[in-house]
Amino acid sequence: MFKHEIKQLKNGLKVLMVPEEECFSVKAMILTKAGALYEPESLSGISHFMEHMCFKGSKKRPSSLALTSALDQIGGRYNAFTGYEYTGYFAKVDSNHGPLALDIIADIFIHANYPKKELEREKGVVIEEINMYQDDPKLHIYDLWMELLYGNQPAGRSVAGSKETVGNMNREKLLDYRDKLYLSDSSLLVLSGNFKSDAILKQAEKYFQGIKKGKGYDQTETKKNQSRPATLIQNKQTDQTHLVLGFPSYDYFSPKRYALTLMNAIFDGGMSGILFQLVREKLGAAYYVHSEYESFKDSGFWGVSAGLNNERIEKVLKAIISEIKNLKNKHITKKNLENAKQYIIGHVSLGLDDAHKYADSLAFKYLLKDTIETPYQYLNKIKKVSLDEVKAVSKELLDFKKINLAVIGPFKNKKIFDKIIGI
C-alpha cells in the first residue's frame, strides 16, 4: 500500500510526496491553477500556449535544445499538459537523476524567457494543432459538446483557444499571466518514486526558491441554466457520424458522484456492458462507443460518445435513447449494482499499480481544494453506495428536458436530430 506525505516549502509551495524505494525512477511534476476556466475571452488559449513556450528556453538553459537534451541524454521522459482547471509540467527520470528533474521542471516553470522569435514561430505550431483537432471529428466533437453545454463562457471554449486569440499572443501577455497565476499558493509540486523525503525536500527548496509568492485569482464560475433540450450540428463530409449525447451532471466534489460512477459502470462496463452490446454487438453500427462521467470543480456531464454509421444514425440514436430510458427505469438492479462495484474496484486497482499513478490520483483533487481522497477511501465509498442511491441519481440526472446532442457529420437538416431528442 502506497503512502503519501504533504509538506510545505518556506515560500509557501506545497509538496505532495509518494516515496517508494522499490521504484526505479523519480517523477517531478508541478501543477498550477491555470487553464481555460481562468481565461477571459480575449486570452482564450493562453494557458495552453504558455505550456508550449515554457520549453523554448530559460535564463539558465537559453534554448529548447539546451532544455530537452539534458533530459534526453539520460533517457528521461518529459512533457506538459493543459486542461480546463490546471496546467502541469513533469519529468520522469532514473532514480539517480532526481535532482536534475527537479532543476529542469523548476527552471521552465519559474524562469522560462518566452523569446519573441520563438513565440512567433510557435503560433504557427499551435494553429496547426487547432487545425488538426478541427480536421479530426472524433476529437473536435468534444469542443462542440462543451460549446453546446456551456455556450460563450470559459467552460464552453476550446482549451487551445482560437486561431485569432493565438495569433494575438505576445510576450507581455504571457509574462503578465504567469505573474498572476504561476504562484506558490496556487501551485503544487508532486514527487513520486525512489527518493529520500528529507533530501528531496532540500533540493526542492533550492530549485523552487525563485517562485513568486502569492495566490492567483479564482477560476470563472460556470453558469448552468439549461431548461430545454438542445442540439448543435456541424455539417461536414465524413464517412461516419461522430456524436456526444448526454446531460449536465455533478461536480468533482459532489457526494452523488459515487452513485453516478456506478450508474455509468452499469451502462458501460466494458465490452459486456449494455451500451457496447447494443450498439456494436447487436446493431453492428459503430467501432467506438462508450459513456463517461466527466467532472470539474463546479460542473460536470454524463454522456455517450460514438462514431456511427451515417445511413443508420436515426435508428441507432433512438436505440441508445431507449436504453438510457431503460437505465432510468429498469436496468439498475441489485445484481447489476454489485457487478458494477466489482468492475470499478478492478478498474481503479489496475490503474494504480505504481507510485507515479498513485501520486497523480491524489494530486489534481488536492490542487483544486486541498482535499485528499486516497483510492482506498474512494473505493470504500463506492462499496457503500446503495441501490436506492443509484436509482435516485439516475432519475435526477437523466432528465430529458435537459438532454443535449452534439453531432459532426454530413447532415444539413438539423430538424432530424431535434425530433429524435424531443425538441
KOLZALUM-133344 format. One record per atom (N, C-alpha, C): z negated, x, y; residue in three letters. Coordinates in steps of 0.1 Angstrom, whole numbers, plus 5000, padded with zeros to 4 digits. Atoms other than C-alpha are relative to their C-alpha. Layout:
BEGIN
ZXYala;...
//
This chain:
BEGIN
500050084988met;500050005000met;500050095012met;500049934987phe;501050145034phe;498949965009phe;501050024990lys;498550175062lys;500650045013lys;499549964987his;499150185099his;498850035009his;501049964990glu;497350335129glu;500649975014glu;499550024986ile;497650245166ile;499250085009ile;500749924990lys;496750495193lys;500749995013lys;499450004986gln;497450535230gln;499950135006gln;500049874994leu;498550845248leu;499449985014leu;500750004987lys;496950945281lys;500849935011lys;499250064990asn;499850805301asn;500249854997asn;499950145003gly;499450455285gly;500949964989gly;499050035011leu;502250475259leu;499249984987leu;500650035013lys;501150305227lys;500850074989lys;499349945011val;501950475194val;499649934987val;500250065013leu;502250295161leu;500450104989leu;499749895010met;502050535131met;499849944986met;500150035014val;502650475094val;500250134992val;499849875007pro;501950815077pro;500149984985pro;499850015015glu;503050865041glu;500350144995glu;499949865003glu;502551215027glu;501050024988glu;499049985011glu;504851144997glu;501449985005glu;498750014994cys;507751085020cys;500750135003cys;499349874997phe;510451355025phe;500450015015phe;499450004987ser;511251255061ser;499049955010ser;500750064988val;509951165096val;500949935008val;499150084991lys;511350895118lys;499249985013lys;500550024987ala;510650885155ala;500849895007ala;499250114994met;511650565173met;499249955013met;500550054988ile;511050455209ile;500649865003ile;499650134997leu;511250085217leu;499649965014leu;500450054987thr;511249925252thr;500449865002thr;499750144996lys;511249575266lys;501250005010lys;498850014992ala;514849585279ala;501149954992ala;498950065008gly;517649365266gly;500649895008gly;499250104993ala;519949075275ala;499149905007ala;500950104993leu;516948845284leu;499350065012leu;500649944988tyr;515849085311tyr;501150025011tyr;498949974991glu;519249095329glu;500549895008glu;499450104991pro;520448905359pro;501550004997pro;498650025004glu;524048775355glu;500850125005glu;499249894994ser;525449055378ser;499850134992ser;500249885008leu;523949315354leu;500149984985leu;499850045015ser;524849145321ser;500650124993ser;499549895008gly;525249415295gly;499450145004gly;500549874995ile;523349695314ile;499150074990ile;500949945010ser;520749745286ser;500850074989ser;499149945010his;523549805261his;500750125005his;499349894994phe;525450025285phe;499150125001phe;500949895000met;522350235290met;499850074987met;500249955013glu;521950275253glu;501250104997glu;498949915001his;525450435253his;499850135008his;500049894991met;524850655283met;498850104997met;501249915002cys;521450795271cys;500450124991cys;499649895009phe;523351015246phe;501150095007phe;498949924993lys;525651165273lys;499450135007lys;500649884994gly;523251445283gly;498749985007gly;501350004992ser;519851525299ser;499950135007ser;500349884992lys;518351785321lys;499950124990lys;500349895010lys;517351995290lys;501250024992lys;498849995008arg;520551925270arg;501149935008arg;499150064990pro;523351875295pro;501249934996pro;498850075005ser;525951725273ser;499749924987ser;500150075013ser;526451485244ser;500050094988ser;499949905012leu;527351775221leu;498750074999leu;501349935001ala;524151955230ala;498949924994ala;501050095006leu;522051655221leu;500349974985leu;499850045014thr;523751555189thr;500150114991thr;499949895009ser;524451895175ser;498750054995ser;501449965004ala;520751975174ala;499549924988ala;500450085012leu;520251695150leu;501050014989leu;499049985011asp;523551735131asp;499850124992asp;500249875007gln;522652095123gln;498949994989gln;501050015010ile;519651975103ile;500249884991ile;499750125009gly;521351675087gly;499249875004gly;500850124996gly;519351425108gly;500949885002gly;499450124997arg;520251065113arg;499449945013arg;500550044987tyr;520050915147tyr;501049885005tyr;499250114995asn;521250605166asn;499249935010asn;500750094991ala;520250335191ala;500549864998ala;499650135002phe;520449965193phe;499549915012phe;500550094989thr;520149685219thr;500149854995thr;500050145003gly;519249325214gly;499749915012gly;500350094989tyr;518149025235tyr;498650045006tyr;501349984995glu;514549145238glu;499550155000glu;500449865000tyr;514449525233tyr;501250094998tyr;499049895003thr;516349855232thr;499250104992thr;500749905008gly;515550125207gly;500850124998gly;499449885003tyr;516350485201tyr;499250074988tyr;500749945010phe;515550675169phe;500750124994phe;499549895008ala;515950995149ala;499250024988ala;500749995013lys;515151045113lys;500450144994lys;499749865004val;514851405100val;499150044988val;500849945010asp;513551615072asp;498550025006asp;501350004995ser;509751625075ser;499650135007ser;500249874993asn;509851995086asn;500450005015asn;499450004986his;511651895118his;499549885009his;500550114992gly;509451605131gly;499950035015gly;500149974985pro;508751785165pro;501449995007pro;498650004994leu;512551815171leu;500449855002leu;499650144999ala;513051445165ala;499349945012ala;500850054988leu;510251365190leu;500650055013leu;499549944988asp;511651605215asp;501349945005asp;498750054996ile;515151465215ile;499949855004ile;500150144996ile;514151095215ile;499349995013ile;500650004987ala;511851165244ala;500950045011ala;499049944990asp;514551365262asp;501049895004asp;499050104996ile;517151085260ile;499449885007ile;500750124994phe;514650815269phe;499650025014phe;500649974987ile;513050985298ile;500950075010ile;499349904991his;515451245311his;501549994999his;498650015000ala;518951115305ala;500650005014ala;499649984986asn;521051205335asn;501249925004asn;498950094997tyr;523950955333tyr;501150065009tyr;498949934991pro;526751185346pro;501149905003pro;499050104995lys;529250995367lys;501350014992lys;498749995007lys;532251135349lys;499949944986lys;500250065013glu;530851035315glu;499949855001glu;500350144998leu;529850695329leu;501449935001leu;498750064999glu;533450615339glu;500850004987glu;499349995013arg;534750725306arg;499449904990arg;500750095009glu;532150525287glu;500349855002glu;499650144997lys;533150205305lys;501149964991lys;498950045009gly;536350215285gly;499649984986gly;500550015014val;534450265252val;499449874998val;500750135002val;532249965258val;500949885002val;499150114998ile;535049745270ile;500849994987ile;499350015013glu;536949835237glu;499049944990glu;500950065009glu;533749745219glu;500049855001glu;500050144997ile;533749405236ile;501349944994ile;498850055006asn;537449365226asn;500049994985asn;500150005015met;536649455190met;499249874996met;500750125004tyr;534049175188tyr;500749885003tyr;499350124997gln;536248925205gln;501249984991gln;498950015009asp;539049005181asp;499649974985asp;500650035013asp;536748955151asp;499249875000asp;500750134999pro;535948585148pro;498749994992pro;501250005008lys;533248655122lys;498850055009lys;501049954991leu;531348845149leu;499949925013leu;499950074987his;532448665180his;499449865000his;500550145001ile;531348325167ile;498550005004ile;501450014996tyr;527748425174tyr;499850005015tyr;500050014985asp;528448485211asp;500349865004asp;499750144997leu;529948135212leu;498849914997leu;501250085004trp;526947995194trp;498950015010trp;501149984991met;524448145218met;500449945014met;499550074987glu;526648025248glu;499849854998glu;500150145003leu;526647675232leu;498549965001leu;501450035000leu;522847675227leu;499450005013leu;500849964988tyr;521747825260tyr;500749995013tyr;499350014987gly;524547805285gly;499950125009gly;500049894990asn;524548005317asn;498650055003asn;501349934998gln;521248185313gln;500150124991gln;499949885008pro;520448525298pro;500249994985pro;499950025014ala;520048395263ala;501449954996ala;498650055003gly;523548245265gly;501150105002gly;499049904997arg;525248565274arg;500150114989arg;499949895010ser;526548845252ser;499250125003ser;500849874998val;524349155247val;500950115006val;499149904995ala;527349365255ala;500549985014ala;499550034987gly;528049195288gly;501449955000gly;498650034999ser;531449115301ser;500850125005ser;499149894995lys;534449335310lys;499750025015lys;500249994986glu;533749255346glu;498750075003glu;501349944997thr;530049345346thr;499950154996thr;500049865004val;530649665326val;500850085009val;499149934990gly;533449765350gly;499250035013gly;500749984987asn;530949735379asn;498750094998asn;501249915001met;528249965364met;500250135007met;500049874994asn;527350275383asn;498650074997asn;501249925003arg;524750545381arg;498749955007arg;501250064992glu;522450395408glu;499449884993glu;500550125007lys;522250075388lys;499250044988lys;500749965012leu;521250255356leu;498750065003leu;501249944997leu;518650465373leu;498949905005leu;500950104996asp;517150165390asp;499449914989asp;500450085012tyr;517049965358tyr;499050084991tyr;501049925007arg;515350255340arg;498750015006arg;501349994992asp;512750295367asp;499249874999asp;500850135000lys;511849925364lys;499649964986lys;500350055013leu;511749885326leu;499750114989leu;500349895009tyr;511650225308tyr;498650065003tyr;501349974995leu;507850245314leu;499050014989leu;501049985011ser;504750345294ser;499549874995ser;500750125005asp;503150005292asp;501049904995asp;498950095005ser;506549835283ser;500650054988ser;499349945011ser;507350065255ser;499050034989ser;500849975012leu;506150155220leu;500750124992leu;499549895009leu;506550485201leu;499649974986leu;500350035014val;506850435164val;500350124991val;499949885008leu;506250725140leu;499749964985leu;500250035014ser;506650695102ser;500550124992ser;499649905010gly;506850925072gly;499050114998gly;500949895004asn;505351265063asn;499650085012asn;500649924989phe;503151395091phe;498549985000phe;501450014997lys;499551455101lys;499849935013lys;500150094988ser;498451195126ser;499550085013ser;500549924988asp;496451435149asp;501050095005asp;499049904996ala;499151695150ala;501249935007ala;498850074994ile;502051445158ile;499649935013ile;500450064987leu;499951275185leu;500050115011leu;500049894991lys;499551615202lys;501550025005lys;498649984997gln;503351655200gln;500549895009gln;499550124992ala;503951305214ala;499450015014ala;500549984987glu;501651385243glu;500850105008glu;499249904993lys;503751685251lys;501349955004lys;498650044998tyr;507151535248tyr;500249885009tyr;499950134992phe;506451195264phe;499150005013phe;500949994988gln;504251325293gln;500849965012gln;499250044988gly;507151255317gly;500449865001gly;499750144999ile;507450885310ile;499349945012ile;500650064989lys;506850675341lys;498949904996lys;501150095003lys;503550485341lys;500449865006lys;499850144994gly;503650105347gly;500449904989gly;499650115009lys;504649775332lys;501249945006lys;498850074995gly;508149625335gly;499849865003gly;500050144998tyr;508949275345tyr;500249924988tyr;499850085012asp;508948985320asp;501449964998asp;498650055003gln;512048865303gln;500149865006gln;499750134994thr;513648545317thr;499649904990thr;500350115010glu;512148235301glu;501249924997glu;498850075004thr;514748055281thr;499849855001thr;500150154999lys;515247685291lys;500749934989lys;499550075012lys;515747445263lys;499849855003lys;500150144996asn;516647085272asn;501149924994asn;499050085007gln;519146955247gln;499649864996gln;500350145003ser;519246585243ser;501149934992ser;498850065007arg;522646515225arg;500750114993arg;499249905008pro;524946685200pro;501050075009pro;499149924992ala;527246955213ala;501050084992ala;499149915006thr;530347145203thr;500650105009thr;499349904992leu;532147455215leu;501150054991leu;498949975008ile;535647515201ile;500950105007ile;499149904995gln;537747825206gln;501350004992gln;498750015007asn;541447765197asn;500550144998asn;499549865003lys;542548095180lys;500849994987lys;499250005012gln;545248155154gln;499350094990gln;500749925010thr;543148265124thr;500349944986thr;499750055014asp;543548245086asp;498949924994asp;501150085004gln;540148085082gln;499249965012gln;500850054989thr;537847885104thr;498650064999thr;501349955000his;534648055114his;499149915009his;500950104993leu;531647845125leu;498650034998leu;501550015001val;527947805131val;499649865003val;500550144999leu;526347465126leu;498550004999leu;501450005001gly;522747415134gly;499249945011gly;500950074991phe;519747315155phe;499150105007phe;501149924994pro;517247465180pro;498850004991pro;501250005008ser;514147575163ser;498850075007ser;501249954995tyr;510847765167tyr;500150145004tyr;500149864995asp;509948085185asp;499450094989asp;500549905009tyr;508848405168tyr;498649994997tyr;501550015001phe;505148325172phe;499549874996phe;500450135003ser;505147965162ser;499449994986ser;500650015013pro;502847875133pro;500949924990pro;499150075008lys;505647655120lys;501150084993lys;498949925005arg;507947945113arg;499950034985arg;500249985014tyr;506447995078tyr;500649894992tyr;499450125007ala;507347645067ala;501550005002ala;498549994998leu;510847685083leu;500650104991leu;499549905009thr;511348005064thr;500249964986thr;499950065013leu;510647825032leu;501049904999leu;499050105000met;512847535041met;501450074999met;498849935000asn;515647785047asn;500350064986asn;499849945014ala;515047955013ala;500349904990ala;499650115009ile;515247624996ile;501549975001ile;498650034997phe;518647565012phe;500950114996phe;499249895002asp;519947915009asp;499350124993asp;500749905007gly;518048104983gly;500950094991gly;499149915007gly;520848344973gly;501249924994gly;498850065007met;523848264950met;499749874993met;500450125007ser;521847994932ser;499549895010ser;500450094990gly;520947824965gly;500949885001gly;499350124998ile;522047474974ile;501350025008ile;498849984992leu;524447585001leu;501150084993leu;499049915007phe;526247864981phe;500649924989phe;499550085011gln;526547634951gln;501049895005gln;499150104995leu;528147364972leu;501350055005leu;498849964993val;530547554994val;500950104992val;499249905007arg;531547844972arg;500349964986arg;499950025015glu;530947744936glu;500749864998glu;499550145002lys;531747364938lys;501349985007lys;498850034992leu;534247344966leu;501050115001leu;499249894999gly;535647694965gly;500750025013gly;499450014987ala;536147675002ala;499750125010ala;500549894992ala;534547995015ala;499850134992ala;500549875006tyr;533948365008tyr;498650025004tyr;501449984996tyr;530848395030tyr;499549875006tyr;500750114995val;528448115037val;498550024998val;501449985001his;524748135045his;499349925011his;500850064989ser;521947975065ser;499050105004ser;501049904995glu;519448165087glu;499149945010glu;500950034989tyr;516448125109tyr;499950125009tyr;500149894990glu;516648345140glu;499049965011glu;500950044990ser;513848355165ser;499850125010ser;500349914989phe;512948515198phe;498649975005phe;501350014996lys;509748535218lys;499749855005lys;500250134995asp;510248185233asp;501149904996asp;498950095005ser;513148025214ser;500450044986ser;499549975013gly;514948015181gly;501049904996gly;499150095005phe;517547845160phe;500150014985phe;499750005014trp;518347745124trp;501449954999trp;498650045001gly;521947735114gly;500750054988gly;499249965011val;524647765088val;501350075005val;498949924996ser;527348025092ser;501050014988ser;499050005011ala;530648025072ala;501450035005ala;498649984998gly;534248125071gly;500749904990gly;499550115009leu;536047815057leu;501549995000leu;498650035001asn;539547715046asn;500449915011asn;499550084989asn;541447585076asn;500449864997asn;499550135004glu;543047295057glu;498949914995glu;501150085006arg;539747175043arg;498849995009arg;501149994991ile;537547215073ile;499249875001ile;500750134998glu;536746845078glu;499249964988glu;500750045012lys;535846775042lys;498850094997lys;501149915003val;533747085038val;498849995010val;501150024990leu;531847035071leu;499249884997leu;500750135004lys;531046675061lys;499150024988lys;500849975012ala;529746805028ala;498850085003ala;501149924995ile;527547065045ile;499049915007ile;500950094993ile;526146805068ile;499349904991ile;500750095010ser;525446575039ser;498950074993ser;501149935006glu;523446845022glu;498950035009glu;501049984991ile;521546915053ile;499149875001ile;500750135000lys;520646545054lys;499149984987lys;500850015012asn;519546565018asn;498850105000asn;501149904998leu;517446875027leu;498949935007leu;501050074992lys;515646655052lys;499349894992lys;500550125007asn;515246365028asn;499650014986asn;500350005014lys;515146464992lys;500050144993lys;499949875007his;515746834984his;498750084999his;501249924999ile;512246954992ile;499049944990ile;500950045010thr;510246914960thr;499050114997thr;501149905003lys;507147094947lys;500750124992lys;499449895008lys;509347294922lys;500950095010lys;499149924990asn;511847394950asn;499150085009asn;500949924991leu;508947504972leu;499550124993leu;500549895007glu;507447724945glu;501150114998glu;498949905001asn;510847884938asn;500350075013asn;499749944987ala;511347944975ala;498950115003ala;501149914998lys;507948114977lys;500350134992lys;499749885008gln;508848354949gln;501250075005gln;498849934995tyr;512248424964tyr;499650085012tyr;500449924987ile;510648524998ile;499150124996ile;500949895004ile;507948734981ile;500950124995ile;499149905005gly;510648924962gly;500950065011gly;499149964989his;513048944992his;499350095010his;500849924991val;510349085015val;499650134994val;500549885007ser;508949324990ser;501150104998ser;498949915002leu;512349474983leu;500550075013leu;499649954987gly;512949525020gly;499050105006gly;501149924995leu;509749725024leu;499650114991leu;500349905010asp;510050004999asp;499850145005asp;500449874995asp;509450295022asp;499249995013asp;500850004988ala;507250385052ala;500849965012ala;499250024988his;510050365077his;500349855001his;499850144999lys;510950005068lys;498749925003lys;501350064997tyr;507249915068tyr;499750015015tyr;500349984986ala;506850055103ala;500949915008ala;499150094993asp;509849865115asp;499549865000asp;500450145001ser;508449545102ser;498849965009ser;501250024991leu;505349585124leu;500450025014leu;499849954986ala;506949735155ala;500549905009ala;499450094991phe;509049465170phe;499149895005phe;501050104996lys;506349195170lys;498950065009lys;501149944992tyr;503749435183tyr;500550045014tyr;499549974987leu;506049545211leu;500049885009leu;499950124992leu;506549185223leu;498749945003leu;501250084998lys;503049055220lys;498750074996lys;501249935004asp;500549325210asp;499449944987asp;500550075011thr;500249145177thr;500550074987thr;499649945013ile;500249305142ile;499949894989ile;500150085012glu;501149095112glu;500750084989glu;499449915011thr;501549315081thr;500849914991thr;499350085010pro;503949205054pro;499049934990pro;500950065009tyr;500949135032tyr;499349875006tyr;500550124993gln;499448895058gln;501149895001gln;498950104999tyr;502848735063tyr;500249934986tyr;499850065013leu;503248675025leu;498949914996leu;501250085002asn;499748535023asn;500149865007asn;499850134993lys;500648275049lys;501149924994lys;498950075007ile;503848195031ile;499549934988ile;500550065012lys;501948134999lys;499149875003lys;500950114996lys;499547895017lys;500749875005lys;499250114994val;502347665031val;500049894990val;500050125008ser;502047315017ser;501449935000ser;498850095001leu;504847075006leu;500149915012leu;500050094988asp;503846835034asp;500450085012asp;499649924988glu;504247115060glu;501550035000glu;498649985000val;507747195049val;500849875002val;499350134998lys;508746835048lys;499949965015lys;500250044986ala;507246775083ala;500950095009ala;499249924992val;509147075097val;501549964998val;498650045002ser;512446965081ser;500349875008ser;499750124993lys;512146615096lys;500050025015lys;500049974986glu;511246755130glu;501250085005glu;499049914996leu;513847025131leu;501449954998leu;498750055003leu;516846855115leu;500349875007leu;499850124991asp;517346615144asp;501450005004asp;498650004998phe;520946515145phe;500449965014phe;499750024985lys;520646425182lys;500150145007lys;500049864995lys;520346805187lys;500850094992lys;499249915008ile;522946935163ile;501150075009ile;499049924993asn;525347205175asn;501050054991asn;499049955009leu;528647325162leu;500950095009leu;499149914994ala;530547635174ala;501150044990ala;498849985009val;534047695159val;501050095007val;498849934997ile;536747955161ile;501149984989ile;498950035010gly;540047855145gly;501249945007gly;498750054994pro;543547715150pro;499949855003pro;500250144997phe;542447385165phe;500049975015phe;499850044986lys;543547225198lys;499249875003lys;500650144998asn;541846885192asn;498550014998asn;501449995001lys;538146915199lys;499449874994lys;500650135004lys;537646545191lys;499749994985lys;500250005014ile;537946615154ile;498550044996ile;501349955003phe;534746815154phe;498949925007phe;501050094994asp;532946585179asp;499749884991asp;500150125009lys;533546295155lys;499150044988lys;500849965012ile;532146495125ile;498550015002ile;501449984998ile;528846575141ile;499449885008ile;500550134995gly;528546225157gly;500049995015gly;499950024985ile;529546265194ile;500849885003ile;
//
